[in-house]
């Protein structure tokens, strides 16, 4: 059979794919971290669907979690053995986020999918049901045509992606390390653009850090009697910005923006009156840090910088010295080593997009974190890619049926053409 005919076979599965997606949406799999029952029912449905497809092995990994239905979080690995033991992992996630404001769902209710204007509406339709179905359709063609791929294919359907992957990929990597090889590559179809023209190969480090500055509260008419924590915080934020521009000023064109950023987000102080100078002030920075910098070095520089500012404003009262600084790390996630732009997974994905869609994709990095970082931390080259309108987590979330079918063709191309190296 010619390759062109194989890709047409995917189109013949359109109605099957739509039904599969709508069936998946009907099964709420809200992450227990957000009050849901978890992924058990969806995993059972999926296992029943694929049990007779002819996969060489279907491995189930249940991770204990008393918050979830049956007290477990399921993970499914479906294998198609290739001529090589080197693997192509295609990873999608079973869990979804809560619907949010139900009154904002104007097309349909979150778990009552509707097909309208080439779109499937419902919670989890785009995140991550579309990609899950695309990977299944590609594998179904491979199995029905009895085509042996070059690499062993692993479709991974995991839990807990929406809340850190402790019960999903992270658990699998920590407890089943023998499943992974440095010769493996991975595709994570969980982010992308509406034209499918962006391949993510790198992520910035993430630091969410809360600062509490303590000064001396006093009446606003007598500022000399106190120490205004708000003024010190304002000066501190400005100096942090200067520090970033002077010391952490690398430009990495993989990313947009191409620099390290630290943005003040939330602020608060206990002063409830316009005539009170606050003795405490809190603010949070959301920092997205280029991979070439270490988070700990930046934190130490933040501390040193505050000491220099504090020395300019020092006051003592009852044997205590002001101002003082308290730091609370809300999130700290060091970036993994980026996937090389000339990696076999990136080059083959580029080739697929050029041949099947006539587009030359942009290759770059993002500021946020994805589950791809877990693969990259153990040395597995990983590409994050899909064709989506970025409606994830929104009311009226939808998936375009065309995207589901066309992405399945790209995944099938990878299965057929991705060689060892």
C-alpha positions in Angstrom: 0.0 0.0 0.0 1.3 3.5 -0.9 1.9 5.9 1.9 -0.7 8.3 0.5 -3.3 5.6 0.7 -2.4 4.9 4.3 -3.0 8.6 5.3 -6.4 8.4 3.5 -7.2 5.5 5.8 -7.1 8.0 8.7 -9.7 10.1 7.0 -12.0 7.1 6.8 -11.9 6.9 10.6 -13.3 10.4 11.1 -16.7 9.3 12.4 -15.1 6.7 14.6 -12.8 9.3 16.1 -15.6 11.7 16.8 -17.5 9.1 18.6 -14.4 8.0 20.6 -13.8 11.6 21.6 -17.4 12.3 22.7 -17.4 9.1 24.7 -14.2 10.1 26.5 -15.6 13.6 27.2 -18.7 12.1 28.8 -16.6 10.4 31.5 -15.5 13.1 34.0 -11.9 12.6 35.0 -11.4 15.7 37.1 -8.1 15.5 39.0 -8.6 14.8 42.7 -6.3 17.8 43.5 -9.3 19.9 42.4 -12.0 17.8 44.1 -12.7 15.2 41.4 -12.8 11.4 41.4 -9.9 11.0 39.1 -9.3 9.0 36.0 -10.4 5.4 36.8 -13.6 5.3 34.8 -12.0 6.9 31.7 -9.1 4.4 31.9 -11.5 1.5 32.2 -13.3 2.7 29.1 -10.1 3.1 27.2 -8.8 -0.3 28.1 -12.1 -1.9 26.9 -11.8 0.0 23.6 -8.2 -1.1 22.8 -8.1 -4.6 24.3 -8.7 -6.4 21.0 -6.8 -4.0 18.7 -3.7 -6.2 18.6 -1.2 -4.3 20.7 1.8 -6.4 21.6 1.4 -5.5 25.2 -0.9 -3.3 27.3 0.6 -2.5 30.7 -1.5 -0.9 33.4 0.2 0.9 36.4 -2.1 1.9 39.3 -0.8 4.4 41.7 -2.4 4.5 45.2 -4.3 7.7 46.0 -7.0 7.6 48.7 -8.7 10.7 47.2 -9.5 9.0 43.9 -12.2 6.4 42.9 -11.0 2.9 43.8 -8.2 4.7 45.6 -5.9 4.5 42.6 -4.7 6.6 39.7 -4.4 4.6 36.5 -1.8 4.8 33.8 -1.9 2.8 30.6 1.0 1.9 28.3 0.1 0.3 25.0 3.1 -1.2 23.0 3.5 -1.9 19.3 6.8 -3.7 18.9 9.1 -2.4 16.2 12.2 -3.8 14.5 14.2 -1.9 17.2 13.7 -1.7 20.9 14.3 2.1 20.8 10.9 3.6 21.5 8.8 6.4 20.3 6.6 7.5 23.2 3.4 9.4 22.4 2.1 10.7 25.7 -1.4 12.1 26.5 -3.2 12.5 29.8 -6.4 11.2 31.1 -7.2 13.9 33.7 -9.0 17.1 33.2 -9.5 20.3 35.1 -12.8 21.3 36.7 -15.4 23.0 34.5 -15.2 26.3 36.4 -18.2 28.7 36.2 -21.0 26.6 34.8 -23.0 29.6 33.7 -20.1 30.5 31.3 -20.7 27.2 29.4 -23.1 28.5 26.7 -22.8 25.9 24.0 -23.3 22.8 26.1 -22.7 21.4 29.6 -19.1 20.5 30.4 -19.5 16.7 30.2 -22.3 16.6 27.6 -20.3 16.8 24.4 -21.8 18.6 21.3 -20.6 18.3 17.7 -21.1 21.6 15.9 -19.4 23.3 13.0 -16.5 20.8 12.8 -15.9 21.2 16.5 -16.4 18.9 19.5 -17.3 20.9 22.6 -16.8 19.7 26.2 -14.3 19.7 29.0 -11.2 17.8 28.0 -12.0 17.9 24.3 -8.8 19.8 23.4 -6.9 19.1 26.7 -6.1 16.3 26.0 -8.8 14.3 24.3 -8.1 15.4 20.8 -4.4 14.3 20.9 -5.4 11.1 22.7 -7.8 10.1 19.9 -5.3 11.2 17.2 -2.7 8.8 18.7 -5.2 6.0 18.8 -6.3 6.5 15.2 -2.7 6.4 14.0 -2.0 3.3 16.0 -5.2 1.7 14.8 -4.1 2.1 11.2 -0.7 0.6 11.9 -2.2 -2.4 13.7 -5.0 -3.0 11.1 -2.5 -2.9 8.2 -0.1 -5.1 10.2 2.8 -2.7 9.6 5.9 -3.1 11.7 7.4 0.2 12.6 11.2 0.9 12.8 10.9 1.9 16.5 8.7 0.4 19.2 5.7 2.6 19.7 4.4 3.3 23.2 1.1 5.1 23.6 1.1 6.4 27.1 -2.2 7.5 28.7 -1.3 8.9 32.1 -2.9 10.4 35.1 -2.3 13.6 37.1 -0.8 15.8 34.4 -2.9 18.7 35.5 -1.4 18.7 39.0 2.2 17.8 38.6 2.3 14.2 37.4 3.2 12.7 40.8 0.7 9.9 40.1 1.5 9.7 36.4 4.6 10.0 34.4 6.8 11.0 37.4 5.8 7.8 39.2 6.4 5.7 36.1 9.9 7.1 35.6 10.8 6.7 39.2 9.5 3.2 39.6 9.8 1.6 36.2 13.1 3.1 35.0 13.8 0.0 32.9 11.1 1.0 30.5 13.2 4.0 29.3 16.3 4.3 27.3 18.5 7.3 26.3 17.8 6.1 22.7 14.1 6.7 23.1 12.4 9.9 21.9 9.0 11.3 22.8 6.2 13.4 21.5 3.9 15.2 23.9 0.9 16.6 22.0 -0.3 18.9 24.8 0.5 22.4 23.5 0.7 24.1 20.1 -0.7 26.6 17.8 -3.8 26.8 15.5 -1.7 26.1 12.4 0.5 23.4 13.9 3.5 25.5 13.0 5.4 25.5 16.3 7.5 22.7 17.8 8.5 23.3 21.4 11.9 21.9 22.4 12.7 23.9 25.6 11.2 25.4 28.7 12.3 28.0 31.1 12.8 27.3 34.8 9.9 28.5 37.0 10.2 30.3 40.3 7.2 31.6 42.2 8.6 33.4 45.2 6.8 35.4 48.0 8.6 38.1 49.8 7.5 39.5 53.2 9.2 42.7 54.3 8.8 43.8 57.9 9.2 47.4 58.8 7.7 49.5 61.6 4.0 50.6 61.5 3.2 54.2 62.4 0.8 57.0 61.7 1.2 58.4 58.2 1.7 61.9 59.6 4.8 60.8 61.5 6.8 58.7 59.0 10.1 59.4 60.9 8.8 57.3 63.8 8.4 54.1 61.7 9.8 52.3 58.7 7.6 52.1 55.6 7.7 48.5 54.4 5.8 49.5 51.3 8.5 52.0 50.2 11.2 49.4 50.8 9.3 46.8 48.8 8.9 49.3 45.9 12.6 50.1 45.9 13.4 46.3 46.2 11.3 45.5 43.1 13.0 48.2 41.1 16.4 46.9 42.1 15.5 43.3 41.3 14.6 44.5 37.8 17.9 46.2 37.5 19.7 43.1 38.7 18.0 41.0 36.0 18.9 43.4 33.2 22.5 43.7 34.4 23.5 40.2 35.5 20.9 37.8 34.1 20.6 39.5 30.7 21.3 36.7 28.3 19.2 36.6 25.1 18.1 33.1 24.0 16.3 33.3 20.7 14.6 29.9 21.3 12.2 31.7 23.6 9.6 34.4 23.3 10.3 36.6 25.2 14.0 35.7 24.8 15.0 36.8 28.2 14.6 35.9 31.9 11.6 37.6 33.4 10.4 38.2 36.9 7.0 39.9 37.1 5.4 41.2 40.3 2.0 39.6 40.5 0.1 39.7 43.8 0.7 42.3 46.6 -0.8 42.8 50.1 -0.3 44.5 53.4 -2.3 44.6 56.6 -2.8 48.4 56.5 -6.6 49.0 56.3 -6.5 52.8 56.5 -5.1 55.5 54.3 -3.4 57.1 57.3 -1.4 54.0 58.4 2.1 53.4 57.2 2.3 49.6 56.9 4.7 47.6 59.0 4.5 44.6 56.7 4.3 44.2 52.9 4.1 41.1 50.8 4.6 40.6 47.1 5.0 37.7 44.8 7.3 37.4 41.8 6.6 35.0 38.9 10.0 34.3 37.4 10.6 32.5 34.1 14.3 31.8 34.0 16.4 30.9 31.0 17.8 27.3 31.3 21.4 28.6 31.4 20.8 30.1 34.8 20.4 28.3 38.1 17.4 29.2 40.3 19.4 29.0 43.5 21.9 31.6 42.3 19.1 34.0 41.6 17.6 33.4 45.0 20.9 34.1 46.7 21.3 37.3 44.7 17.8 38.4 45.8 18.9 37.9 49.4 22.1 39.8 49.0 20.3 42.6 47.2 17.8 43.0 50.1 20.7 43.2 52.6 22.2 46.1 50.7 18.8 47.9 50.6 18.2 47.1 54.3 21.5 48.6 55.3 20.4 52.0 53.8 17.2 52.0 55.9 18.2 50.2 59.1 16.3 51.0 62.3 16.5 49.3 65.7 13.7 48.9 68.2 13.7 46.8 71.4 16.9 45.0 70.3 15.3 44.1 66.9 16.7 45.4 63.6 14.5 46.5 60.7 13.8 46.0 57.9 13.8 42.2 57.7 12.9 39.8 54.9 11.1 36.5 54.9 11.1 34.4 51.7 8.6 31.7 50.9 9.2 29.5 47.7 5.8 28.8 46.2 7.2 26.9 43.2 10.6 26.0 42.1 11.1 24.0 39.0 14.5 23.9 37.3 14.4 23.7 33.5 15.5 20.5 31.9 18.2 20.4 29.2 16.5 21.5 26.0 15.9 19.0 23.2 18.5 19.7 20.5 17.0 21.2 17.4 18.7 18.6 15.3 17.3 15.7 17.3 15.7 12.9 15.2 12.3 13.5 16.8 12.4 17.2 15.8 13.8 16.6 12.3 11.3 13.9 11.5 8.4 16.1 12.9 9.6 19.0 10.7 9.7 16.6 7.7 6.2 15.4 8.4 4.8 19.0 8.6 6.6 20.0 5.4 5.5 16.9 3.4 1.9 16.6 4.7 1.0 20.2 5.3 3.5 22.2 3.2 4.6 24.3 6.2 8.0 24.9 7.7 7.5 25.0 11.5 9.2 27.4 13.9 11.2 25.6 16.6 11.5 27.3 20.0 10.9 27.3 23.7 8.1 28.4 26.1 7.9 30.1 29.5 5.7 27.5 31.1 6.2 23.9 32.1 4.9 20.7 30.5 5.2 17.0 31.3 7.9 16.9 28.6 10.3 18.2 31.2 10.1 14.8 33.0 11.3 13.0 29.8 14.0 15.6 29.2 15.4 15.3 32.7 16.2 11.7 32.1 17.8 12.5 28.7 15.0 11.6 26.4 14.7 14.0 23.5 11.1 15.3 23.5 9.1 17.5 21.2 5.9 19.2 22.3 3.5 19.8 19.4 -0.1 19.7 18.3 -2.6 21.7 16.3 -5.0 23.4 18.7 -6.9 26.7 19.1 -5.8 26.9 22.8 -9.2 26.6 24.4 -7.9 24.4 27.2 -9.3 25.2 30.7 -11.8 27.7 29.2 -15.6 27.4 29.2 -16.9 26.1 25.9 -13.6 24.3 25.4 -13.6 22.6 22.0 -11.5 20.5 19.6 -11.6 20.9 15.9 -12.3 17.6 14.2 -10.0 18.5 11.3 -7.2 19.0 13.7 -7.8 15.6 15.3 -7.6 13.9 11.8 -4.7 15.9 10.5 -2.6 15.4 13.7 -3.3 11.7 13.5 -1.6 11.7 10.0 1.4 13.5 11.5 1.7 10.9 14.3 1.3 8.1 11.8 4.1 9.6 9.7 6.3 9.6 12.8 5.4 5.9 13.5 6.3 4.9 9.9 9.4 7.1 9.4 11.1 7.7 12.7 14.3 5.6 12.6 16.9 4.9 15.3 19.2 7.8 14.4 
